[in-house]
Amino acid sequence: MSSKEIRDQILRICAQFDDDYWLERDRNGGFPHDLHRAMADGGWLGIAMPEAVGGAGLGITEATIMMQAIAESAAGASGASAIHLNIFGSILS
């Protein structure tokens, strides 16, 4: 999968969560479960995990492209923070 394809797919998911969604999270706090579920349903939480354990087997570069796309969307740092531990935490252990 190309960098552009990754970016486009992530931005399509993030487009479901507009400014109003994130403003509500900012005002009331709480974890963005809907975004997290959408990313999980799309198979993106395993982007950097080996295929042998159910991941996509892609690398850190691809994971970084994904995270940048999330941060560039209305999700900003709040959305990226909600996803990053699933992505980078699993490769550190």
Buried (B, 14 or more C-beta within 10 A) or exposed (E): EEEEEBBEBBBEBBEEBEEEBBEEBEEEEEEBEEBBEBBEEEEBBBBBBEEEEEBBBBEEEBBBBBBBBBBBBBBBEBBBBBBBEBBBEBEEE
